Amino acid sequence: MIKGFKMKLYEGQKKEYEKRHNLLWPEMKEMIHECGGKNYTIFLDEDTLTLFGYIEIESEEKWAESANIDICRKWWDYMADIMETNPDNSPVSIDLKNVFHLD
């Protein structure tokens, strides 16, 4: 299953966002895989600071489990100062509708 979504950075945080993801914690990589995620890519529209995420997941249910894992919540807390977040520090993430796919 392919999942697309968008998030938003705060002004002036492009380099910091990239830096933190280039140093992604091994525990986060492991958690993403354990929750059924693979081929995870995030793109940035530098004009609008909109992030576009693409990930292949095994199922929505298995992927949703990541929100209850401590390392994921720690990552959310770590990222909260540079991007739009919800009250629990999860990123404001808007699912996008898949309108075309070509293998």
N, C-alpha and C positions, 0 to 999 in steps of 0.2 A: 504494500500500500504506500502511495506517495502522499506526503503531507507538505503543503506550502503555507507559509504564514508571514506576517510582517510585524515588526517591532520598531521602536523609535529611539534614537540616541539623543542625548542632550547636546546642545551646541558646544563645540570645542572638544568633544570626546572621541573623535574618530581614531586618533593614534592610540589612545589608551585602550579603547575597545579591541583594536587589532592586537596590541601588545598582550593583553590579558588572554586572548584566545590563542595566540601563538605559544603561550606558556600554559595551556589548558592542563589542569591537574590530571594526573594519571587516574585518580579515583573517579573523576567525571567521565573520562573516556570509557572506563570500565562500566560505569553505571549506565551510560547511553547504550552500550552494547547489550548489557544485561536486560534492559527494558525494551529490547527489540529494535533499536535504532541503528542504522548504517547509512553510509553515503551522505553524511550530514554536511551541508554547505550553507554558508551565510554570505549574502551579497549586500553591498552598501550602495545606496543612491546618495552620492555625496552632496547633491543639490538640496535634497529634502531631509537628509539624515535618517531616511527610512531603511531599515534592514529587511531583507527578504531571505527567509529561511526555507531550505529544501531538505527534507529528510525522508528516507524510506523506513517504514516501520512495519513490524509484524502485525500489530493490531492497535486500535485506539485504546483499548482497555489496558493492554500491557504497557503502552507508552504512558498512559495517565498515571501509572504506578510511580513513575519517577518523581512526581510532586510530593510523595510521602517519604522519600529517601533523604536522610540527613545531609549527605554530600551535595545533593541538588539544592536543598534549602540554604546550605552554606554558600554555594555558588551564587544563588539569587541575592543573598545579603551582600556578597562581595561586589556584585555588578550594580546594585541599586543606586549608587551615586553617579552613574554615568548614563543611565537610560530610564525611560518611563517604566514605572512599576506599579503594581497593585499594592494595597495595604499590607499584604503578607510578603512583600518584596519580590513576588513572582513578576516576570516581565509582562507588561501589557502586550499581549500577543493576539493578533487577529488572524483567524484562519482564512485562507484564500480558496476560492472555488477553482478546481481544476477544469479548464475549458478546452484544453488540447494537450495531447501527449503522443509522441512518435518514438517508437523504439528504433 
